[in-house]
Amino acid sequence: MREFSISRINTPLGIFRLKGKVEDVASQATLTFTHVDIMGTDGWVALDTRANHTLEIIEKIKQDVINHLS
């Protein structure tokens, strides 16, 4: 498992700043997010990584993050 930090990633759902861990198991990446921020109108807004809404967002941007890390 290795740590990652993405200072800015553009996705269809918005612009994010992310930190977490990635693990490759059987050629499939497993992501764990420790910090998720979204760009708001006044700057970065922290999202609760345990909240259902944030988990839904994470699932939707997961492939974008994997592509970015590849």
OpenMM code with the backbone's topology and positions (N, CA, C; nanometers):
from openmm import Vec3, app, unit

residues = "MET ARG GLU PHE SER ILE SER ARG ILE ASN THR PRO LEU GLY ILE PHE ARG LEU LYS GLY LYS VAL GLU ASP VAL ALA SER GLN ALA THR LEU THR PHE THR HIS VAL ASP ILE MET GLY THR ASP GLY TRP VAL ALA LEU ASP THR ARG ALA ASN HIS THR LEU GLU ILE ILE GLU LYS ILE LYS GLN ASP VAL ILE ASN HIS LEU SER".split()
positions = [
    Vec3(0.0856, -0.1174, 0.0000),
    Vec3(0.0000, 0.0000, 0.0000),
    Vec3(0.0898, 0.1232, 0.0000),
    Vec3(0.0574, 0.2173, -0.0880),
    Vec3(0.1356, 0.3403, -0.0921),
    Vec3(0.0425, 0.4609, -0.0770),
    Vec3(0.0970, 0.5662, -0.0219),
    Vec3(0.0190, 0.6879, -0.0026),
    Vec3(0.0200, 0.7715, -0.1293),
    Vec3(-0.0882, 0.8482, -0.1479),
    Vec3(-0.0923, 0.9419, -0.2600),
    Vec3(-0.1466, 1.0756, -0.2114),
    Vec3(-0.1098, 1.1781, -0.2835),
    Vec3(-0.1584, 1.3132, -0.2578),
    Vec3(-0.1773, 1.3798, -0.3930),
    Vec3(-0.2990, 1.4222, -0.4210),
    Vec3(-0.3300, 1.4906, -0.5455),
    Vec3(-0.3707, 1.6330, -0.5099),
    Vec3(-0.2910, 1.7293, -0.5529),
    Vec3(-0.3169, 1.8681, -0.5153),
    Vec3(-0.4347, 1.9292, -0.5908),
    Vec3(-0.4653, 1.8733, -0.7073),
    Vec3(-0.5784, 1.9244, -0.7848),
    Vec3(-0.6116, 1.8259, -0.8960),
    Vec3(-0.7363, 1.7807, -0.8998),
    Vec3(-0.7823, 1.6929, -1.0068),
    Vec3(-0.9192, 1.7421, -1.0526),
    Vec3(-0.9329, 1.7603, -1.1829),
    Vec3(-1.0595, 1.8019, -1.2426),
    Vec3(-1.1394, 1.6779, -1.2794),
    Vec3(-1.2635, 1.6718, -1.2350),
    Vec3(-1.3520, 1.5596, -1.2664),
    Vec3(-1.4862, 1.6166, -1.3125),
    Vec3(-1.5721, 1.5323, -1.3683),
    Vec3(-1.7060, 1.5799, -1.4062),
    Vec3(-1.7868, 1.6328, -1.2859),
    Vec3(-1.7502, 1.5912, -1.1639),
    Vec3(-1.8236, 1.6350, -1.0455),
    Vec3(-1.7622, 1.7577, -0.9788),
    Vec3(-1.6493, 1.8037, -1.0288),
    Vec3(-1.5858, 1.9210, -0.9704),
    Vec3(-1.4356, 1.9046, -0.9612),
    Vec3(-1.3738, 1.9991, -0.8923),
    Vec3(-1.2293, 1.9993, -0.8725),
    Vec3(-1.2019, 1.9545, -0.7295),
    Vec3(-1.1128, 1.8558, -0.7155),
    Vec3(-1.0872, 1.7964, -0.5847),
    Vec3(-0.9399, 1.8020, -0.5484),
    Vec3(-0.9148, 1.8026, -0.4179),
    Vec3(-0.7813, 1.7820, -0.3598),
    Vec3(-0.7957, 1.6595, -0.2713),
    Vec3(-0.7082, 1.5590, -0.2937),
    Vec3(-0.7273, 1.4290, -0.2299),
    Vec3(-0.5986, 1.3765, -0.1675),
    Vec3(-0.6146, 1.3042, -0.0572),
    Vec3(-0.5054, 1.2288, 0.0040),
    Vec3(-0.5606, 1.0930, 0.0428),
    Vec3(-0.4732, 0.9933, 0.0360),
    Vec3(-0.5174, 0.8599, 0.0731),
    Vec3(-0.4115, 0.7565, 0.0469),
    Vec3(-0.4585, 0.6338, 0.0314),
    Vec3(-0.3699, 0.5205, 0.0074),
    Vec3(-0.4259, 0.4393, -0.1081),
    Vec3(-0.3346, 0.3826, -0.1857),
    Vec3(-0.3739, 0.2967, -0.2971),
    Vec3(-0.3006, 0.1643, -0.2834),
    Vec3(-0.3732, 0.0575, -0.3124),
    Vec3(-0.3152, -0.0766, -0.3076),
    Vec3(-0.3577, -0.1499, -0.4333),
    Vec3(-0.2616, -0.2087, -0.5020),
    Vec3(-0.2910, -0.2893, -0.6196),
    Vec3(-0.3010, -0.4355, -0.5782),
    Vec3(-0.4193, -0.4923, -0.5988),
    Vec3(-0.4414, -0.6334, -0.5691),
    Vec3(-0.4974, -0.6972, -0.6946),
    Vec3(-0.4244, -0.7944, -0.7473),
    Vec3(-0.4668, -0.8662, -0.8686),
    Vec3(-0.5010, -0.7683, -0.9809),
    Vec3(-0.4132, -0.6706, -1.0019),
    Vec3(-0.4271, -0.5698, -1.1083),
    Vec3(-0.5500, -0.4817, -1.0922),
    Vec3(-0.6031, -0.4727, -0.9720),
    Vec3(-0.7161, -0.3837, -0.9465),
    Vec3(-0.6802, -0.2926, -0.8300),
    Vec3(-0.6940, -0.1632, -0.8503),
    Vec3(-0.6571, -0.0656, -0.7483),
    Vec3(-0.7673, -0.0521, -0.6436),
    Vec3(-0.7269, -0.0551, -0.5176),
    Vec3(-0.8168, -0.0283, -0.4059),
    Vec3(-0.7737, 0.1037, -0.3449),
    Vec3(-0.8666, 0.1980, -0.3379),
    Vec3(-0.8364, 0.3310, -0.2850),
    Vec3(-0.8986, 0.3497, -0.1479),
    Vec3(-0.8233, 0.4132, -0.0595),
    Vec3(-0.8730, 0.4555, 0.0708),
    Vec3(-0.8439, 0.6043, 0.0811),
    Vec3(-0.9459, 0.6851, 0.1016),
    Vec3(-0.9284, 0.8299, 0.1094),
    Vec3(-0.9223, 0.8752, 0.2544),
    Vec3(-0.8189, 0.9517, 0.2858),
    Vec3(-0.8045, 1.0045, 0.4218),
    Vec3(-0.8416, 1.1519, 0.4288),
    Vec3(-0.8405, 1.2195, 0.3140),
    Vec3(-0.8732, 1.3617, 0.3108),
    Vec3(-0.9319, 1.3951, 0.1740),
    Vec3(-1.0509, 1.4565, 0.1728),
    Vec3(-1.1164, 1.4941, 0.0482),
    Vec3(-1.1636, 1.6391, 0.0613),
    Vec3(-1.1150, 1.7236, -0.0303),
    Vec3(-1.1595, 1.8623, -0.0382),
    Vec3(-1.2176, 1.8848, -0.1768),
    Vec3(-1.3196, 1.9693, -0.1856),
    Vec3(-1.3755, 2.0094, -0.3136),
    Vec3(-1.3605, 2.1604, -0.3255),
    Vec3(-1.3352, 2.2074, -0.4474),
    Vec3(-1.3223, 2.3509, -0.4690),
    Vec3(-1.4608, 2.4133, -0.4673),
    Vec3(-1.4785, 2.5047, -0.3738),
    Vec3(-1.6024, 2.5794, -0.3643),
    Vec3(-1.5838, 2.7179, -0.4245),
    Vec3(-1.6828, 2.8021, -0.4141),
    Vec3(-1.6725, 2.9368, -0.4699),
    Vec3(-1.5718, 3.0235, -0.3955),
    Vec3(-1.5450, 2.9912, -0.2691),
    Vec3(-1.4501, 3.0694, -0.1893),
    Vec3(-1.3244, 2.9920, -0.1530),
    Vec3(-1.2973, 2.8833, -0.2223),
    Vec3(-1.1776, 2.8034, -0.1933),
    Vec3(-1.2128, 2.6599, -0.1609),
    Vec3(-1.1154, 2.5906, -0.1002),
    Vec3(-1.1321, 2.4491, -0.0696),
    Vec3(-1.2296, 2.4278, 0.0458),
    Vec3(-1.3162, 2.3268, 0.0308),
    Vec3(-1.4124, 2.2888, 0.1340),
    Vec3(-1.3867, 2.1425, 0.1691),
    Vec3(-1.3587, 2.1147, 0.2957),
    Vec3(-1.3326, 1.9781, 0.3408),
    Vec3(-1.4630, 1.8987, 0.3444),
    Vec3(-1.4562, 1.7749, 0.2981),
    Vec3(-1.5704, 1.6836, 0.3035),
    Vec3(-1.5411, 1.5740, 0.4055),
    Vec3(-1.6434, 1.5326, 0.4769),
    Vec3(-1.6314, 1.4245, 0.5746),
    Vec3(-1.6225, 1.2923, 0.4999),
    Vec3(-1.5082, 1.2262, 0.5086),
    Vec3(-1.4863, 1.1023, 0.4330),
    Vec3(-1.5736, 0.9871, 0.4809),
    Vec3(-1.6450, 1.0046, 0.5919),
    Vec3(-1.7339, 0.8991, 0.6422),
    Vec3(-1.8797, 0.9238, 0.6081),
    Vec3(-1.9105, 1.0434, 0.5577),
    Vec3(-2.0496, 1.0779, 0.5260),
    Vec3(-2.0947, 1.0061, 0.3988),
    Vec3(-2.2211, 0.9647, 0.3961),
    Vec3(-2.2753, 0.8915, 0.2810),
    Vec3(-2.2617, 0.9709, 0.1515),
    Vec3(-2.2895, 1.1008, 0.1571),
    Vec3(-2.2802, 1.1838, 0.0370),
    Vec3(-2.1377, 1.1855, -0.0168),
    Vec3(-2.0391, 1.1964, 0.0721),
    Vec3(-1.8992, 1.1956, 0.0298),
    Vec3(-1.8619, 1.0598, -0.0274),
    Vec3(-1.9083, 0.9535, 0.0336),
    Vec3(-1.8793, 0.8188, -0.0177),
    Vec3(-1.9366, 0.7984, -0.1576),
    Vec3(-2.0527, 0.8571, -0.1833),
    Vec3(-2.1118, 0.8493, -0.3168),
    Vec3(-2.0256, 0.9254, -0.4177),
    Vec3(-1.9768, 1.0421, -0.3793),
    Vec3(-1.8894, 1.1211, -0.4661),
    Vec3(-1.7608, 1.0437, -0.4940),
    Vec3(-1.7015, 0.9886, -0.3892),
    Vec3(-1.5775, 0.9122, -0.4043),
    Vec3(-1.5955, 0.7975, -0.5025),
    Vec3(-1.7069, 0.7277, -0.4921),
    Vec3(-1.7328, 0.6158, -0.5831),
    Vec3(-1.7418, 0.6643, -0.7277),
    Vec3(-1.8031, 0.7804, -0.7483),
    Vec3(-1.8210, 0.8335, -0.8834),
    Vec3(-1.6907, 0.8849, -0.9442),
    Vec3(-1.5972, 0.9331, -0.8626),
    Vec3(-1.4712, 0.9870, -0.9166),
    Vec3(-1.3563, 0.8862, -0.9072),
    Vec3(-1.3844, 0.7693, -0.8539),
    Vec3(-1.2793, 0.6684, -0.8312),
    Vec3(-1.1984, 0.6391, -0.9573),
    Vec3(-1.2646, 0.6179, -1.0706),
    Vec3(-1.1922, 0.5853, -1.1936),
    Vec3(-1.1058, 0.7020, -1.2390),
    Vec3(-1.1540, 0.8253, -1.2210),
    Vec3(-1.0737, 0.9437, -1.2552),
    Vec3(-0.9459, 0.9470, -1.1716),
    Vec3(-0.9569, 0.9127, -1.0445),
    Vec3(-0.8416, 0.9124, -0.9554),
    Vec3(-0.7446, 0.8022, -0.9955),
    Vec3(-0.7953, 0.6837, -1.0240),
    Vec3(-0.7095, 0.5724, -1.0666),
    Vec3(-0.6353, 0.6103, -1.1948),
    Vec3(-0.7064, 0.6700, -1.2892),
    Vec3(-0.6415, 0.7128, -1.4149),
    Vec3(-0.5335, 0.8172, -1.3871),
    Vec3(-0.5600, 0.9073, -1.2964),
    Vec3(-0.4624, 1.0109, -1.2614),
    Vec3(-0.3368, 0.9503, -1.1978),
    Vec3(-0.3557, 0.8490, -1.1158),
    Vec3(-0.2430, 0.7877, -1.0453),
    Vec3(-0.1628, 0.6917, -1.1348),
    Vec3(-0.2214, 0.6508, -1.2467),
    Vec3(-0.1530, 0.5551, -1.3356),
    Vec3(-0.0430, 0.6193, -1.4164),
] * unit.nanometer
topology = app.Topology()
chain = topology.addChain("A")
for resn in residues:
    res = topology.addResidue(resn, chain)
    for name in ("N", "CA", "C"):
        topology.addAtom(name, app.Element.getBySymbol(name[0]), res)
